[in-house]
Amino acid sequence: MNHIATVQDAVTAFADWIEPTDAELDAIVLEEPLIAAGLELLDVEIAVLDRALSELDWRRLRRARRRVLNARRELTNRTDGLGGAA
């Protein structure tokens, strides 16, 4: 019988190179507004998932979608000069 501890030690022994690089961390920081807007949209979609949408729900949903689109546009405009890092 193989024990998971022996396999786990072999897999996690090289964990240092699994860490994100500085460039990857910078890309995440650059994409933070888009990530936050996406999470907000997801929250609204979950909130209205099991009920009929009221006018207020429609507004919240449209507003959240606009925030995602605006964040995506700003990220695209910002990264175009950086060689398309998005």
N, C-alpha and C positions, 0 to 999 in steps of 0.2 A: 504494500500500500504506500503510495506516495503522499507525503505530508505537504500541505500547502505552504508551510513555513519555508521549506527548502526552495520551492519554486518562487515564492515571494522574495526571498533574499536575492535570488539571481536576477529577478526582474527589477527590483528597486535598487540594486547595487550601483546602477549607473544613473541615478536620479539627477545628478548635477547637470548633465547636458540636456535634460528635459525642460529646464527652466526657460522661460521666454527671454528672448534677446532684448536689448535696449530698443532696437528698431520696432520690434513687435509691441513692446509696451508703449512706445510713442504712438504707434498706429491705433492702439486701443484708446489712448487718451484723446487722440484726434477724433475718434468715432463716438466718444461718450455722449454727445448730444443726440446722435441718431439712436444709440442704444437706449437712452432714457426715454426718447419719444416712442420707440417701439414698445418698451415696457408699459408706458402709459396707455398706448393703443390696446395692448393685450389686456390690461386691467379693465378697460371700458368694455371690450368685447366679452370678457368673462362675466362682467356685471350684468350685461343684457342678454346673456346666452339663453336663459330659460324663461323669458317673458316677452310679451309684446312690447315693442318700442314705443315710448311716448315721444312727444316733440322734444322734450328735454334730452332724452336718450339719443335721439337722432343728432341733436346739436353737439352733444358730448362726443359722439362717434365721428362726426364730420370734423370737429375741432382737433381730435386726436389724429385723424388721418392727415389733416393739413400740417400738423406739427411734424409728422414723419416725413412728409414730402418736402417741407421746408428744410428740415435737418439734412435730408438726403441731398437736396440742391446745394445747400451751403457746403456740405462736405465735398461734393463733386467740384464745385467752383474753387474750393480751397486747395484740393489735391491735384487739379489739372496742371498747375504750375510745378508740381513736385514729381512729375513723371507718371501721373496716374496711380499713385500709391493706394488708392481706395480699392 
